[in-house]
Amino acid sequence: MRRRLWLAVTVVAVVAAVVASVPLLVVAAASNTAMLALGIPLLAVAVITATLAAGVVATRTTRPVEELSEAAGRLGTGDPRPVGKRYDVPELDQVADGLDSAARRVTHLLTADRELAVDASHQLRTPLTALSMRLEEMIDSAGDPDAIREEATAALAQAERLAEVVTQLLSPARRVGAGSADLISIDRIVLQQMTEWEPAFRHVGRKMVLIGESRLQACVTPGGLAQVIATLLDNALMHGKGTVTIRRTQTDRSVVIEVEDEGDGIPAELVSRIFDRGVSDRPEGTGLGLSLARTMAAADGGRVVLARRKPPVFAVFLPRNPPGDPDPDRERRAGPA
């Protein structure tokens, strides 16, 4: 493009110089032959100057278009680097703005896809681990039909929850909650998770205990809360020690579930960053669990906090009422789920 424009501008400039100079040379030759000898070199200089000027104009004119074309090509191959330049030409700047906007959208989509893959691998690992434990229990109980039936029922429930996790991960609204929050029994979700994780804790010689108030209700999605508790139990299993204590309490506005173990706790330098993606106190840790737990709790209007560093206590605060409901005692009158 630059070469074609340079040739076109050069031809126009040379023709203009010749057209402007020839009449003057004819007049000069008629009046004074010496003026003709001087005029011809001047014409040559004018032609050369016009050619160089044409090259400069062609370069300055085509460079923005070439840069925008290069940026569009990069974007087409999945490289979302922005143009990063403006040319003080409204039409060109509008194109650059459009390309930069498209680059930001592509970056957002690529980031979301990467996060989905990472989140899926982590969130699917938790129910798959529990399901594997149940299948191992079935194999160990091969001679006891009642035990096989019980473990098969638990494995089926775990498979159903695994399908629910997949549905949540693939939902376009997964970051703002894939289900409908409603008043549910906290005991049912907590006991379900304790049952699912009991083989894993027993396998390493540890146990879980449940204390605190019973018959509590919170306004959350069952699958989201189950995943939050599963993540905290998995975290206690992988990074903690001793007995894991699950405590249930409530305040005027929240139901609180605390998960405590007897481990060494969170290093002081990680306390402020423990919920950030990629932060872990062990080289083998993914640093995703607590970040995902906080995200899932927030989708239901709750939150996950580090209540104590050592021994570690993570607390989940869940709303007792739907958004906009000012009555903190409504679920007491409603009775258990």
Secondary structure as UniProt FT lines:
FT   HELIX           2..31
FT   HELIX           33..76
FT   TURN            77..78
FT   HELIX           90..140
FT   TURN            141..143
FT   HELIX           145..170
FT   TURN            172..173
FT   HELIX           174..176
FT   STRAND          182..185
FT   HELIX           186..203
FT   TURN            204..205
FT   STRAND          208..212
FT   STRAND          217..220
FT   HELIX           222..239
FT   STRAND          244..250
FT   STRAND          254..260
FT   HELIX           268..273
FT   TURN            274..275
FT   TURN            277..278
FT   TURN            283..284
FT   HELIX           289..299
FT   TURN            300..301
FT   STRAND          303..308
FT   TURN            309..312
FT   STRAND          313..319
FT   TURN            323..324
FT   TURN            328..329
FT   HELIX           330..334
//
